[in-house]
Amino acid sequence: MDSIYLLKLVVSVLGLGLVARFFSHIYNIPVIVFLLIEGVLIGPEVLNLLDPAMLGDGLTAIVSFSVAIIVFDGGLHIDIKQIRTIQKSILKLTTIGVLITFISATLLTYLLLDVDIKLAALFGALVTATGPTVITPIVRNLHINHKVSKVLELEGVLNDAASVILAAMVFEWIVSQLSGIEAIGFIVYRLLIGILMGVTGGVVLDRLLTKGPVVTDQTARMITLALVLATYVISESFGNESGILAVAIFGVIMGTSKTPYKQTIKEFKSDLVFIMLSLIFILLASMLRFDDIALIGTDGMVIVFLLVVLVRPIAVFVSTTGARISTHEKLFISFIGPRGVVPASIATYFALKLDLLGIAGGQTLVGLMFLTVIITVVLTGTLSKHAANLLGVIPMEIIIVGGGEVGRTLAARFEKRGENVVVVDTSDENCQNLLKLGIRAIHGDAGDINVLKKAGIEHAKYVVSTTDQDNTNLLVCQIAKSKFGFKEEQLVARVNNIDNMHAFWDLGIRSMSPAMTTALVLDNMVGRPSMFSMCEVGDEGEILEIKVTNPKVVGKSIKELSLPDNSLLIMVRRNDQSIIAHGNLVLELYDIVTVIGEGDGAKLVSDILMK
């Protein structure tokens, strides 16, 4: 391979990556879609500007290096402590879900394409991977709710590893005729090697970064990169196809740890991952051969269609049975099932080996795999935002400062109604209590801009300061307003001393005093109990403002709607008008309705008015 050709390749890929990112920003479509298009265009089938075959064995090395970095980065963004409430769902998705997908895809391929059952099983094993290379950029760009994003990200990271090991076992079955006991031994051995190497890498890196003699940001990045690659290489040396599992577990361990240089590593890896993504997506897309796709025909498209609309939803719904995940969230998880570079690259690698061994079917495998990758990536990349909006999984980003009783109760209510909540507190004990409830918590001083950035203030819609220190609450709101451009209606603060109310009002900060509010409520309870009973909805009740968007209720009066008995419509805001809700009031499109409900009453009314 000519060294100048390799340099030209790297420069071209970096340039195309920047172009893809530009179009991604303009059209708000994931960058991976444009990378895929660019790869096909410059490949031998269209412009013939790039031929990956000229890289020889270097192609496998490039893909392996890139995949190791990408999978590690995916694991690095996973904190096990923050997803305790969904750990069972993750485990089921990466075991039961993988098994359902493997069996279903194998049978569909065998029956519809009329290929050998072993080749069908190889495709079935490869297609179980949902691909963090595609999922991670999508969920981070959409800012969907934390629960769903972590399910998708961790599933992608672990499924890649499961898919590689399963596919390697099937491949060995094809070329060396593994028996049942040998097949089980093959899987168990590689699982053990991957887990052992991943845990070892994580422990060693954590020790080096926390107790190392001289560690700077730069050395932390270099040490991390070296250990990630070393973990992958050593794991592959002891058990081929175990390296991806090793770096996935390595990443998760570091993501869960309290390593002081974690943020520095994340920032470094995000830039490196973009380069790796650009490199391997363009390279693999340029390997596409139209003849391979044509060979499969419409039967291949039917297989991919059934994988998307039937197999994936079944796997998700079965795996998440009994989990604290709503139907809308399950539907969105079902929709986000793109296949990425790992199955595409491994399919290509296996196809080359099959050809060398004189075993037919390699080109069919590659064609079907690339067809699956193209359809699922383009479908997910272009429609994910519409699906998220339709299914309501893009919530408000809310930062709560103060994890005491008030902040914790408020965070739990926001979480229950599906918002993305992050609590910032200086008390490690408060943070641990929040994490046990499944609520994200950042340990640190909210007066520090870096801590607020870590909490995601740059994407937040509201900042609510609930500490028992008025100075802290005032400072946090001032920082949010002056440094991050928050408007008055986006800031809410607790005022502990009534005498300080005017200080908050003068700065345009919406605030409330627990002492004053308690006095007003008690005042209403004495002599006017019926007035207060309208707002006394208890721990399980809610007061919601709902925009009327369901065309089926527009033009109907309130008494014509079958509203739950445990709900009450109070007011309807129409343009600049506020109208007391009564039975004969006819609802119009985009009316804002205020409703009080006990239990899930308010939520049920929301479903009726917003469908």
JOQUILIN-V474953 format. One record per residue. N is the residue number from 0. PHI is phi as a letter, one per 30 degrees, with the letter a starting at -180 (* if undefined). Layout:
n->(N & N)
phi->(PHI & PHI)
This chain:
n->(0 & 1 & 2 & 3 & 4 & 5 & 6 & 7 & 8 & 9 & 10 & 11 & 12 & 13 & 14 & 15 & 16 & 17 & 18 & 19 & 20 & 21 & 22 & 23 & 24 & 25 & 26 & 27 & 28 & 29 & 30 & 31 & 32 & 33 & 34 & 35 & 36 & 37 & 38 & 39 & 40 & 41 & 42 & 43 & 44 & 45 & 46 & 47 & 48 & 49 & 50 & 51 & 52 & 53 & 54 & 55 & 56 & 57 & 58 & 59 & 60 & 61 & 62 & 63 & 64 & 65 & 66 & 67 & 68 & 69 & 70 & 71 & 72 & 73 & 74 & 75 & 76 & 77 & 78 & 79 & 80 & 81 & 82 & 83 & 84 & 85 & 86 & 87 & 88 & 89 & 90 & 91 & 92 & 93 & 94 & 95 & 96 & 97 & 98 & 99 & 100 & 101 & 102 & 103 & 104 & 105 & 106 & 107 & 108 & 109 & 110 & 111 & 112 & 113 & 114 & 115 & 116 & 117 & 118 & 119 & 120 & 121 & 122 & 123 & 124 & 125 & 126 & 127 & 128 & 129 & 130 & 131 & 132 & 133 & 134 & 135 & 136 & 137 & 138 & 139 & 140 & 141 & 142 & 143 & 144 & 145 & 146 & 147 & 148 & 149 & 150 & 151 & 152 & 153 & 154 & 155 & 156 & 157 & 158 & 159 & 160 & 161 & 162 & 163 & 164 & 165 & 166 & 167 & 168 & 169 & 170 & 171 & 172 & 173 & 174 & 175 & 176 & 177 & 178 & 179 & 180 & 181 & 182 & 183 & 184 & 185 & 186 & 187 & 188 & 189 & 190 & 191 & 192 & 193 & 194 & 195 & 196 & 197 & 198 & 199 & 200 & 201 & 202 & 203 & 204 & 205 & 206 & 207 & 208 & 209 & 210 & 211 & 212 & 213 & 214 & 215 & 216 & 217 & 218 & 219 & 220 & 221 & 222 & 223 & 224 & 225 & 226 & 227 & 228 & 229 & 230 & 231 & 232 & 233 & 234 & 235 & 236 & 237 & 238 & 239 & 240 & 241 & 242 & 243 & 244 & 245 & 246 & 247 & 248 & 249 & 250 & 251 & 252 & 253 & 254 & 255 & 256 & 257 & 258 & 259 & 260 & 261 & 262 & 263 & 264 & 265 & 266 & 267 & 268 & 269 & 270 & 271 & 272 & 273 & 274 & 275 & 276 & 277 & 278 & 279 & 280 & 281 & 282 & 283 & 284 & 285 & 286 & 287 & 288 & 289 & 290 & 291 & 292 & 293 & 294 & 295 & 296 & 297 & 298 & 299 & 300 & 301 & 302 & 303 & 304 & 305 & 306 & 307 & 308 & 309 & 310 & 311 & 312 & 313 & 314 & 315 & 316 & 317 & 318 & 319 & 320 & 321 & 322 & 323 & 324 & 325 & 326 & 327 & 328 & 329 & 330 & 331 & 332 & 333 & 334 & 335 & 336 & 337 & 338 & 339 & 340 & 341 & 342 & 343 & 344 & 345 & 346 & 347 & 348 & 349 & 350 & 351 & 352 & 353 & 354 & 355 & 356 & 357 & 358 & 359 & 360 & 361 & 362 & 363 & 364 & 365 & 366 & 367 & 368 & 369 & 370 & 371 & 372 & 373 & 374 & 375 & 376 & 377 & 378 & 379 & 380 & 381 & 382 & 383 & 384 & 385 & 386 & 387 & 388 & 389 & 390 & 391 & 392 & 393 & 394 & 395 & 396 & 397 & 398 & 399 & 400 & 401 & 402 & 403 & 404 & 405 & 406 & 407 & 408 & 409 & 410 & 411 & 412 & 413 & 414 & 415 & 416 & 417 & 418 & 419 & 420 & 421 & 422 & 423 & 424 & 425 & 426 & 427 & 428 & 429 & 430 & 431 & 432 & 433 & 434 & 435 & 436 & 437 & 438 & 439 & 440 & 441 & 442 & 443 & 444 & 445 & 446 & 447 & 448 & 449 & 450 & 451 & 452 & 453 & 454 & 455 & 456 & 457 & 458 & 459 & 460 & 461 & 462 & 463 & 464 & 465 & 466 & 467 & 468 & 469 & 470 & 471 & 472 & 473 & 474 & 475 & 476 & 477 & 478 & 479 & 480 & 481 & 482 & 483 & 484 & 485 & 486 & 487 & 488 & 489 & 490 & 491 & 492 & 493 & 494 & 495 & 496 & 497 & 498 & 499 & 500 & 501 & 502 & 503 & 504 & 505 & 506 & 507 & 508 & 509 & 510 & 511 & 512 & 513 & 514 & 515 & 516 & 517 & 518 & 519 & 520 & 521 & 522 & 523 & 524 & 525 & 526 & 527 & 528 & 529 & 530 & 531 & 532 & 533 & 534 & 535 & 536 & 537 & 538 & 539 & 540 & 541 & 542 & 543 & 544 & 545 & 546 & 547 & 548 & 549 & 550 & 551 & 552 & 553 & 554 & 555 & 556 & 557 & 558 & 559 & 560 & 561 & 562 & 563 & 564 & 565 & 566 & 567 & 568 & 569 & 570 & 571 & 572 & 573 & 574 & 575 & 576 & 577 & 578 & 579 & 580 & 581 & 582 & 583 & 584 & 585 & 586 & 587 & 588 & 589 & 590 & 591 & 592 & 593 & 594 & 595 & 596 & 597 & 598 & 599 & 600 & 601 & 602 & 603 & 604 & 605 & 606 & 607 & 608 & 609 & 610)
phi->(* & d & d & d & d & d & d & d & d & d & d & d & d & d & d & d & d & d & d & d & d & d & d & d & d & d & c & h & c & e & d & d & d & d & d & d & d & d & d & d & d & d & d & e & d & b & c & h & c & b & b & e & d & d & d & h & d & d & d & d & d & d & d & d & e & d & d & d & d & d & d & d & d & d & d & d & c & c & c & e & d & c & b & d & d & b & d & d & d & d & d & d & d & c & b & d & d & d & d & d & d & d & d & d & d & d & d & d & d & d & d & d & c & h & c & d & d & d & d & d & d & d & d & e & d & d & d & d & d & c & i & d & d & c & d & e & d & d & d & d & d & d & h & d & d & e & d & d & d & d & e & d & d & d & d & d & d & d & d & e & d & d & d & d & d & d & d & d & d & d & d & d & d & d & d & b & h & d & d & e & d & d & d & d & d & e & d & d & d & d & d & d & d & d & d & d & d & d & d & d & e & d & d & d & d & d & d & d & d & c & b & d & d & b & b & c & e & d & d & d & d & d & d & d & e & d & d & d & d & d & d & d & d & d & d & d & d & d & a & e & i & c & d & d & d & d & d & d & d & e & d & d & d & d & d & d & d & c & e & d & c & e & d & d & d & d & d & d & d & d & d & d & d & d & d & d & d & e & d & d & d & d & d & d & d & d & d & d & c & d & d & d & d & d & d & d & i & d & d & d & d & d & d & d & e & d & d & d & c & b & d & e & e & d & d & d & d & d & d & c & d & i & d & d & b & d & d & d & d & d & d & d & e & d & d & d & b & d & c & c & d & d & d & d & d & d & d & d & d & d & d & d & d & d & d & d & d & i & c & d & j & d & d & d & d & d & d & d & d & d & d & d & d & d & d & d & d & d & d & d & d & d & c & d & d & d & d & d & d & d & c & i & c & c & d & d & c & b & c & c & c & j & c & d & d & d & d & d & d & d & d & d & d & d & d & d & d & j & d & d & b & b & c & c & a & d & c & d & d & d & d & d & d & d & d & d & d & i & c & d & b & c & d & l & c & d & d & c & e & d & d & d & d & d & d & j & d & d & c & d & c & b & b & b & c & b & d & c & c & d & d & d & d & d & d & d & d & d & d & d & d & d & c & c & i & d & c & e & d & c & c & b & b & c & c & d & c & e & d & c & e & d & d & d & d & d & c & i & c & d & b & b & c & e & d & d & d & d & d & d & d & d & e & d & d & c & j & b & d & d & d & d & d & d & c & d & c & i & d & c & c & b & c & b & c & b & d & d & b & d & d & d & c & d & j & c & d & d & d & d & d & d & d & d & d & c & b & b & d & c & b & b & c & b & h & c & c & c & c & d & d & b & e & d & d & c & d & c & d & i & d & c & c & c & b & c & b & c & i & c & e & d & d & d & d & e & d & d & d & c & d)
